[in-house]
Amino acid sequence: MISLLLVIIPLFFGISTFFVKEKWSKIIALVSSIISLGLIVSGEYFHIHPAQNLLDFSWVKEKNNGYFTLLSLGDLGLALVLLTNLIFPLIIIFQKCNTIRNSHFFFGLMLLMQAGLNGVFMAQDVILFYIFFELGLVPAYLLVGIWGNGEDKAAVSFKFFAYTMFGSLLMLVGIIYLIVNAGASHQTDFNSIYQAAHLLTSTQQIWISILFLIAFFIKMPVFPFHTWQAKTYATAPTSITIIMSAIMAKMGAYGILRFNVQFLTLGWTMLEPYVIVLAVFSLLYTAIIAIKQDNFKYVLAFSSVSHLSLILAAIASLDLNAGLINIPLFKDFYGIQTLKAIVFQLFSHGIIVAGLLMIADWIEKGSNTLDLNKMGGFAEGKRFLPIAFMVMLLGSIALPLTSGFIGEFLLLNAVFHYNYWIGGIAAISIILGAVYMLRLFQKSMLGSNNGNNYNGDLTITENWIIIPLMLFVIIGGIFPNWVNQFLF
């Protein structure tokens, strides 16, 4: 039942928030997010998730087939559901520090996004997956278009919506094709779709795989489907940018693992060499672009694409010919260590990019600029800001004893095992990542002031927001096995 509640609670509170006074909207949103977090944490603490019958929301579809699962909290989606419900309370508190007009609509739409994100990572039915996939899109479009920054926010939100909707329609075509081939009953649960997909010829699987890949590449995004991302991240309210980069982007990687790797295994195997080359190119290309950016959020946007491209390369390096047993649940999979590393890095990247975007917002609020050329010397007289910035930065550049190092080391190890040359080229991203992140710190925190003063330091509330993220970066780097047992 926990899986069902993780959809119903934010959905109910989100709709309710539309009809309350603005002064109550923040409190309602925070209460909803804390309840959702409590549900998932209690499930983890009491180790409920292996007991599928306690977490699945099932109903009878046909008498002779018995029960089938609609929502399941476990398997690949567990870490991403945990990430979603950890991030939301923090960003609601973070947003509470800022004044926002029509906050009851703002927070209501945020909670609808949370319901959609939870649903995507728990859905065990392709139609339900598509519904939740789209549920997060419409609120995001409205949040960027109404509360975004800049005169071109309407055009930016439309481009984001058009890109994502185009990918969603391609995915819908693929889903319909799989359902049509599921037999006379046209069942839509994952197990039936898995069986139907494996009856397709290699040519059919390749074409369906391409449809899904385009949809998920846009969502991540990776080159060449990334052109909507940087401007959208810079235009959207920072709390929405955090949701997009820390959580929504993970829907792409999750979708590839779920649909391409699990269901369309033969087609994916034949496309793997092309995908890994594209991923490594995207990894280096966006890292180089990040170095040349003078806007704080643009650097973080292209950095996010680069990190997610490495995750994509690791997914493409999975050896699906090594032996697959019970593939729908990824249980007895010889590449399980690489799969765990992918899940760990998806979680770690979400935490790190959320922290960095919060810091970017605080700097913007304190100095009225995101232009690196107008920054400098912001660390002077500050106690907490430079420390928080440095911890999150070190996690981003994969310094040993940080969670970023654990994830990136294991992912690069997987790519090296796939091909030494490709692995060596991908490893260059570590150097490039250090260059653009240290440049970001130097330009903003060090040196002399360039005309903009950053008055004050992090408040008590802001410290309470960033400290849990800093602790994960450190604990995840020192005790990765302890963290990983909660994620997979």
Helices and strands as residue ranges (DSSP letters): H 2-17, H 22-45, H 52-55, E 57-62, G 63-65, E 66-71, G 75-77, H 78-96, H 103-122, H 126-135, H 137-147, H 153-180, H 190-197, H 202-219, H 229-235, H 238-242, I 243-248, H 249-255, I 256-263, H 265-291, H 296-316, E 324-325, G 327-329, E 332-333, H 336-367, G 372-374, H 385-396, H 403-418, H 420-445, H 460-478, H 480-487
